[in-house]
């Protein structure tokens, strides 16, 4: 990318954001130029380059506060299905205790006593920033709820990923049972955990149970069981893998599960218009335009299409995508053998944007020739990939320096 042309573009077209940037306080009206561009969108994709930076929440919250003024109130997140069920209850009722009961993030009441479902292979980590991750989730969804209350709308959320530590759905199903859920004795009996069963056996038992579910029972009950079965199938395929190559089949299965969960989220929330939040490469609109010089295991294990490609190219959805990029700083990602300090090549877009020296937003459609050429982009673990930015993202929010997830 031509640095001079980029500098000229930013001087003329960039939307300068306040410093320090705070997604809860920055005026959403600054994003008014986006309104006309997303008017016919069916999906708004918010793609971050790193899950483990504090500023990710600011990016999501700033965009979400604006999007809610445009009528977008339904969210789907790269988060476990059971986690999503509980956060949705928080959005409805305001009970922040729901954040203490997230099955993928610190809650243990749902875990089995006869089997350890934590990763034991290459994905094993003893330093996951659980408390900080939950605090950031709370900060984001608290901001969403506060904004929604002011606007007089009811936001909804669904988790579309596998549950990292499966089992919460048993509790979710129990909580959903009421006087209207009659006649399901065989189904409920089939949900009973069997002592010392493997994750694979448990997944199969739940698949068999689904055939016994009464057809008139709430969709969320059966979909919670289906999501749990798929989460167990994923961990049985992936958590003992000793190399990234061995992870590929499980990652392919996971991407398929995410697509199925997105379809379930649309049915559960009763809408096709969703704000979808995930890592940017899960949301790439054209996988064929992404080249990773260093290889690696991307979304779908490089065996099946990403969620974003599936939506834009296979489902033919109109996707408006916003990517969050940064140039420097640190994260607190949990893999001890991978870097936490950003160190991107001098010619990467991340580094070139630092010449502007402040947070900003820009629309790639304002310079199709500039952003139509492949450029190098850095993300988590200092991994880089090359793609024509205009193909993947309609807008970019850039912050020069990021910091680790915070507890407060």
Wavefront OBJ file of the C-alpha trace (Angstrom):
o trace
v 0.000 0.000 0.000
v 1.246 3.475 -0.899
v 1.865 5.310 2.412
v 1.503 8.747 0.817
v -1.830 7.860 -0.756
v -3.009 6.431 2.573
v -1.979 9.594 4.433
v -3.809 11.758 1.918
v -6.931 9.611 2.177
v -6.969 9.741 5.970
v -6.536 13.505 6.059
v -9.547 13.941 3.784
v -11.875 11.142 4.829
v -11.046 9.697 8.264
v -13.482 10.241 11.122
v -11.326 11.312 14.048
v -12.395 9.786 17.371
v -11.887 11.397 20.793
v -8.784 10.619 22.820
v -8.700 8.667 25.001
v -11.266 6.587 23.158
v -14.112 5.272 25.335
v -16.811 3.299 23.569
v -19.341 4.029 26.303
v -18.943 7.811 26.084
v -17.910 8.651 22.502
v -20.771 10.279 20.597
v -22.388 7.660 18.303
v -23.368 10.512 15.961
v -19.755 10.474 14.773
v -20.694 7.313 12.879
v -23.522 8.983 10.930
v -21.658 8.508 7.589
v -22.143 4.741 8.025
v -25.939 4.980 8.111
v -26.516 5.199 4.387
v -24.009 2.432 3.652
v -25.710 -0.153 5.882
v -29.298 0.739 5.009
v -29.893 -2.464 3.017
v -27.683 -4.761 5.122
v -29.046 -8.036 6.458
v -26.034 -8.731 8.695
v -23.665 -6.306 10.396
v -20.371 -8.035 11.190
v -18.095 -6.600 13.894
v -14.730 -8.308 13.519
v -11.906 -7.807 15.997
v -8.289 -8.836 15.458
v -7.766 -9.923 19.059
v -10.173 -11.235 21.712
v -7.830 -10.351 24.569
v -7.534 -6.554 24.449
v -9.515 -4.077 26.526
v -10.273 -1.874 23.532
v -12.252 -4.672 21.843
v -15.125 -3.840 24.210
v -14.883 -0.146 23.311
v -15.027 -1.009 19.603
v -18.068 -3.227 20.054
v -19.859 -0.843 22.384
v -19.309 2.265 20.258
v -20.596 0.529 17.133
v -23.477 -1.126 18.992
v -24.652 2.124 20.557
v -24.819 3.598 17.059
v -26.420 0.523 15.492
v -29.196 0.460 18.080
v -30.203 3.968 16.967
v -30.528 2.494 13.461
v -32.861 -0.303 14.615
v -30.272 -3.075 15.112
v -30.964 -4.693 18.495
v -30.188 -8.414 18.061
v -26.694 -9.789 18.660
v -24.940 -13.064 17.890
v -21.515 -13.519 19.491
v -18.614 -15.951 19.199
v -19.624 -17.278 22.599
v -21.058 -20.551 23.869
v -24.784 -21.164 23.409
v -25.356 -21.592 27.150
v -23.330 -18.434 27.877
v -25.606 -16.583 25.461
v -28.769 -17.902 27.143
v -27.592 -16.482 30.466
v -26.443 -13.136 29.100
v -29.785 -12.768 27.329
v -31.485 -13.222 30.718
v -29.301 -10.409 32.049
v -30.391 -8.145 29.198
v -34.021 -8.918 30.021
v -33.874 -8.695 33.809
v -30.705 -6.785 34.720
v -29.385 -9.438 37.125
v -25.596 -9.140 36.903
v -25.312 -12.398 38.816
v -25.791 -14.059 35.421
v -22.171 -13.133 34.650
v -21.083 -15.299 37.588
v -22.807 -18.275 35.931
v -21.174 -18.332 32.492
v -20.268 -22.000 31.833
v -17.290 -21.182 29.597
v -15.837 -18.575 31.955
v -15.278 -19.602 35.546
v -18.610 -21.096 36.619
v -18.226 -24.716 37.785
v -21.712 -25.707 38.987
v -22.418 -27.446 35.672
v -19.246 -29.556 35.528
v -19.173 -33.317 35.881
v -17.354 -34.865 38.821
v -16.346 -38.024 36.951
v -14.583 -36.512 33.919
v -12.260 -33.590 33.191
v -13.355 -31.772 30.040
v -10.561 -29.195 29.999
v -8.053 -29.174 27.102
v -5.110 -31.491 27.737
v -3.231 -31.093 24.443
v -1.835 -28.131 22.526
v -4.847 -25.971 23.465
v -4.192 -26.425 27.185
v -3.721 -23.210 29.141
v -3.329 -22.547 32.846
v -3.475 -18.769 32.512
v -6.776 -17.917 30.839
v -7.735 -14.382 31.987
v -11.173 -15.527 33.113
v -11.943 -12.744 35.581
v -10.874 -10.024 33.153
v -12.774 -11.615 30.251
v -15.981 -11.757 32.298
v -15.462 -8.165 33.477
v -15.148 -7.008 29.861
v -18.290 -8.938 28.882
v -20.115 -7.303 31.766
v -18.882 -3.862 30.713
v -20.052 -4.369 27.147
v -23.463 -5.831 27.878
v -24.117 -3.365 30.685
v -23.506 -0.598 28.140
v -25.817 -2.273 25.635
v -28.571 -2.608 28.217
v -28.219 0.992 29.391
v -28.411 2.251 25.818
v -31.414 0.041 25.079
v -33.285 1.296 28.135
v -32.787 4.885 26.955
v -34.056 3.977 23.493
v -36.946 1.897 24.843
v -35.945 -1.308 23.036
v -35.245 -4.879 24.169
v -31.854 -6.139 22.979
v -31.396 -9.885 22.493
v -28.273 -12.006 22.264
v -27.389 -15.576 21.317
v -24.064 -17.377 21.622
v -23.145 -19.092 18.358
v -19.941 -20.885 19.334
v -19.389 -24.182 21.124
v -19.428 -24.110 24.941
v -15.809 -24.268 26.042
v -16.675 -26.330 29.137
v -19.951 -28.058 28.207
v -22.782 -28.852 30.589
v -24.560 -25.583 31.278
v -27.394 -26.523 28.954
v -28.600 -29.151 31.429
v -29.284 -26.299 33.858
v -30.772 -24.127 31.119
v -33.245 -26.840 30.126
v -34.267 -27.379 33.757
v -34.873 -23.639 34.141
v -37.097 -23.589 31.033
v -39.392 -26.399 32.153
v -42.825 -25.260 33.291
v -46.444 -26.333 33.243
v -46.529 -26.024 29.466
v -43.756 -28.603 28.929
v -45.774 -31.766 29.488
v -45.371 -35.276 28.174
v -41.600 -35.326 27.834
v -40.743 -38.004 30.388
v -38.761 -40.155 27.952
v -36.862 -37.121 26.683
v -35.992 -35.912 30.182
v -34.914 -39.403 31.222
v -32.595 -39.548 28.223
v -30.978 -36.290 29.376
v -29.808 -37.871 32.637
v -26.034 -38.045 32.811
v -24.571 -41.553 32.749
v -21.703 -42.129 35.197
v -18.266 -42.374 33.573
v -19.498 -41.888 30.009
v -16.997 -40.328 27.618
v -17.659 -37.001 25.905
v -18.318 -38.880 22.673
v -20.810 -41.181 24.388
v -22.523 -38.229 26.045
v -22.830 -36.417 22.714
v -24.405 -39.495 21.133
v -26.819 -39.959 24.059
v -28.009 -36.369 23.608
v -28.476 -36.853 19.868
v -30.681 -39.857 20.601
v -32.581 -37.874 23.217
v -33.521 -35.222 20.668
v -35.605 -37.768 18.786
v -37.739 -38.125 21.944
v -38.389 -34.406 22.464
v -42.062 -33.419 22.273
v -42.560 -31.413 19.053
v -44.491 -28.641 20.809
v -41.814 -27.900 23.416
v -39.980 -24.540 23.292
v -37.335 -24.319 20.574
v -34.722 -23.144 23.085
v -34.950 -26.438 24.976
v -34.208 -28.681 22.023
v -31.616 -26.285 20.598
v -29.823 -26.145 23.957
v -29.544 -29.937 23.898
v -28.347 -29.901 20.284
v -25.764 -27.214 21.076
v -24.514 -29.219 24.067
v -24.178 -32.351 21.956
v -22.130 -30.467 19.364
v -19.937 -28.888 22.044
v -19.156 -32.332 23.439
v -18.412 -33.612 19.945
v -16.008 -30.699 19.397
v -14.057 -31.226 22.598
v -13.795 -34.972 21.927
v -12.254 -34.173 18.531
v -9.985 -31.348 19.631
v -9.003 -31.112 23.301
v -6.470 -33.965 23.233
v -4.805 -32.845 19.966
v -1.025 -32.591 20.326
v -0.370 -30.368 17.280
v -2.128 -27.634 15.325
v -2.378 -30.036 12.398
v -4.389 -32.415 14.602
v -6.678 -29.510 15.528
v -7.821 -28.956 11.941
v -10.675 -31.527 11.837
v -12.104 -30.193 15.090
v -11.859 -26.596 13.875
v -13.710 -27.568 10.701
v -16.431 -29.173 12.817
v -16.581 -26.068 15.024
v -17.067 -23.696 12.058
v -19.945 -25.859 10.861
v -21.448 -25.762 14.342
v -21.139 -21.955 14.407
v -23.080 -21.756 11.143
v -25.804 -24.005 12.560
v -25.910 -21.974 15.768
v -26.311 -18.759 13.760
v -29.320 -20.252 12.001
v -30.699 -21.305 15.378
v -30.094 -17.795 16.739
v -32.105 -16.284 13.910
v -34.989 -18.625 14.710
v -34.733 -18.109 18.471
v -34.573 -14.315 18.207
v -37.128 -14.201 15.407
v -35.041 -12.112 13.015
v -32.635 -12.361 10.091
v -31.067 -8.975 10.959
v -28.212 -9.657 13.343
v -25.111 -7.925 14.627
v -22.545 -10.734 14.516
v -19.416 -10.343 16.686
v -16.336 -12.550 16.271
v -12.691 -12.581 15.252
v -12.328 -10.797 11.917
v -11.159 -13.924 10.079
v -14.317 -15.780 11.120
v -16.127 -12.906 9.402
v -14.049 -12.574 6.216
v -16.473 -12.095 3.339
v -14.285 -13.936 0.805
v -11.910 -16.641 2.029
v -10.340 -16.962 -1.410
v -9.006 -13.396 -1.085
v -7.143 -14.167 2.166
v -3.540 -15.333 2.000
v -1.638 -16.248 5.185
v 2.093 -16.232 4.364
v 2.992 -18.096 7.563
v 0.303 -20.763 7.237
v -1.441 -21.564 10.524
v -4.848 -22.915 11.379
v -7.534 -20.414 10.488
v -11.317 -20.556 10.932
v -12.601 -23.902 9.745
v -9.127 -25.396 10.029
v -8.609 -24.218 6.426
v -10.891 -27.102 5.416
v -14.321 -25.465 5.317
v -15.444 -21.914 4.634
v -15.514 -19.305 7.385
v -18.789 -18.051 8.807
v -18.391 -14.737 6.962
v -17.705 -16.402 3.605
v -20.680 -18.700 4.142
v -22.943 -15.733 4.835
v -21.721 -13.487 2.011
v -20.865 -15.968 -0.744
v -22.930 -19.066 -0.038
v -26.040 -17.645 1.634
v -25.825 -14.443 -0.468
v -26.557 -12.251 2.538
v -25.888 -8.522 2.355
v -23.147 -8.139 4.965
v -21.860 -4.782 6.197
v -18.571 -5.468 7.937
v -16.541 -3.327 10.334
v -13.061 -4.466 11.372
v -11.149 -3.369 14.461
v -7.411 -2.947 13.857
v -4.596 -1.702 16.085
v -0.927 -0.894 15.663
v 0.848 -1.589 18.944
v 0.373 -2.590 22.561
v -0.168 -5.779 24.567
v -2.825 -8.377 25.233
v -3.259 -11.135 27.820
v -3.980 -14.068 25.519
v -3.515 -17.317 27.454
v -1.080 -19.338 25.308
v 2.258 -19.221 27.129
v 4.329 -20.085 24.055
v 2.872 -17.319 21.876
v 3.568 -13.542 21.980
v 1.494 -10.988 23.842
v 3.152 -7.796 22.587
v 2.198 -6.508 19.138
v 5.118 -6.418 16.699
v 3.866 -6.001 13.146
v 5.952 -5.525 9.964
v 6.759 -1.967 8.903
v 4.709 -2.272 5.719
v 1.576 -3.673 7.376
v -1.589 -1.604 7.397
v -1.503 -1.694 11.214
v 1.829 0.109 11.252
v 1.063 2.482 8.382
v -2.075 3.700 10.131
v -0.004 4.733 13.141
v 1.202 7.699 11.081
v -2.219 9.250 11.780
v -1.464 9.005 15.523
v -5.022 8.880 16.839
v -8.145 6.655 16.928
v -10.152 6.855 13.727
v -12.847 5.318 11.554
v -12.817 5.178 7.769
v -14.905 3.659 4.992
v -13.013 1.548 2.463
v -15.571 2.401 -0.225
v -14.299 5.995 -0.164
v -11.062 4.793 -1.818
v -11.782 1.578 -3.741
v -8.511 1.694 -5.671
v -6.397 2.202 -2.540
v -8.101 -0.542 -0.549
v -8.720 -2.822 -3.508
v -5.063 -3.840 -3.587
v -3.851 -6.596 -1.223
v -2.314 -5.307 1.991
v -0.705 -6.976 4.987
v -2.748 -7.024 8.215
v -1.599 -8.204 11.641
v -3.756 -9.774 14.325
v -3.466 -11.940 17.462
v -0.127 -13.719 18.190
v 1.538 -11.349 15.663
v 0.155 -13.510 12.870
v -0.319 -11.691 9.560
v -2.412 -12.241 6.475
v -2.778 -10.479 3.152
v -6.070 -9.428 1.590
v -7.684 -6.561 -0.336
v -9.274 -4.733 2.587
v -12.202 -3.428 0.526
v -13.230 -7.016 -0.243
v -13.531 -7.925 3.443
v -14.454 -4.783 5.379
v -16.716 -1.856 4.571
v -15.352 0.192 7.447
v -12.414 0.084 9.857
v -12.050 1.355 13.408
v -8.376 1.810 14.260
v -6.711 2.435 17.621
v -2.937 3.065 17.694
v -2.275 1.194 20.962
v -4.184 -1.489 22.864
v -3.958 -2.829 26.414
v -4.804 -6.179 28.055
v -8.316 -7.087 29.196
v -9.097 -5.443 32.543
v -10.993 -6.498 35.628
v -12.102 -2.903 36.228
l 1 2 3 4 5 6 7 8 9 10 11 12 13 14 15 16 17 18 19 20 21 22 23 24 25 26 27 28 29 30 31 32 33 34 35 36 37 38 39 40 41 42 43 44 45 46 47 48 49 50 51 52 53 54 55 56 57 58 59 60 61 62 63 64 65 66 67 68 69 70 71 72 73 74 75 76 77 78 79 80 81 82 83 84 85 86 87 88 89 90 91 92 93 94 95 96 97 98 99 100 101 102 103 104 105 106 107 108 109 110 111 112 113 114 115 116 117 118 119 120 121 122 123 124 125 126 127 128 129 130 131 132 133 134 135 136 137 138 139 140 141 142 143 144 145 146 147 148 149 150 151 152 153 154 155 156 157 158 159 160 161 162 163 164 165 166 167 168 169 170 171 172 173 174 175 176 177 178 179 180 181 182 183 184 185 186 187 188 189 190 191 192 193 194 195 196 197 198 199 200 201 202 203 204 205 206 207 208 209 210 211 212 213 214 215 216 217 218 219 220 221 222 223 224 225 226 227 228 229 230 231 232 233 234 235 236 237 238 239 240 241 242 243 244 245 246 247 248 249 250 251 252 253 254 255 256 257 258 259 260 261 262 263 264 265 266 267 268 269 270 271 272 273 274 275 276 277 278 279 280 281 282 283 284 285 286 287 288 289 290 291 292 293 294 295 296 297 298 299 300 301 302 303 304 305 306 307 308 309 310 311 312 313 314 315 316 317 318 319 320 321 322 323 324 325 326 327 328 329 330 331 332 333 334 335 336 337 338 339 340 341 342 343 344 345 346 347 348 349 350 351 352 353 354 355 356 357 358 359 360 361 362 363 364 365 366 367 368 369 370 371 372 373 374 375 376 377 378 379 380 381 382 383 384 385 386 387 388 389 390 391 392 393 394 395 396 397 398 399 400 401 402 403 404 405 406 407 408
